[in-house]
């Protein structure tokens, strides 16, 4: 039987964390949830602890301070692998990603190695964004595909499911990204190793509570990481994954 864990990083998400965890637990798929809290001063971690005390499917990983999205996911992935998860899913805490799409992402990895919840494959499905923000996101996605040659329409998306073999094959300690470029780097490194990535159409909705965590330094980091990955690809051959039987 497949064991699946949903990793949800949080920082100041007290208005959202109970709702998103509850929505995941309500699914019939039997997912476990891991909240990775970066020392939220608004009490998000304490709410997560209360949820964990009430349901053994909820796990909490406390980190002392805000260290970035990338390190939070790396810590969460490590926890999920040690716990024994066969499928590791990731999503935002703000319900921009619909928890009801999680079973579709998990099912997609029966025939693929990584499933990306895609806003842009086969069309555009984003709600409540300004035209400017949508154009910036579409432009960034096109730019990533142009530079990295990676055939993924939504390379910056953070709604994914990984087979454990993929994460085990990647040296997570060598990742360069701390911010949102982590999403690009993870997919790119998996693709470069030959793992099969599929995109699952989703609808993305703007958060109802709290504010965006994106700031200028994160954008600068994304450009730096993007070109570092491209230059690295020019110097190294594509790696193939070890043969294995799908489970």
Number of C-alpha atoms within 10 A of each C-alpha: 5 11 15 24 27 27 27 23 26 25 22 20 22 22 17 18 25 16 13 22 24 14 14 21 17 13 14 9 13 15 22 22 26 25 25 24 26 23 20 19 14 13 15 22 26 17 16 25 16 13 19 18 12 10 11 10 16 22 21 22 18 18 15 9 12 15 13 18 21 22 21 24 20 17 17 25 25 14 19 25 17 9 12 15 19 18 26 26 30 23 22 18 24 24 20 18 23 19 20 13 17 23 17 15 25 22 13 20 21 13 13 17 23 29 26 28 28 26 24 23 15 11 10 15 14 16 13 10 12 10 9 9 10 15 12 12 16 18 12 17 19 16 15 24 16 11 13 16 12 15 15 23 20 24 27 23 24 20 25 23 29 26 23 19 17 20 20 12 14 14 9 17 8 7 16 19 22 20 22 20 25 25 22 24 21 18 22 23 20 22 22 18 17 16 22 16 22 20 23 19 20 21 16 22 17 14 17 11 12 12 10 9 12 10 9 8 9 17 14 12 17 25 14 14 20 21 14 12 17 15 13 11 14 9 8 9 10 13 13 12 16 11 6 7 4 11 10
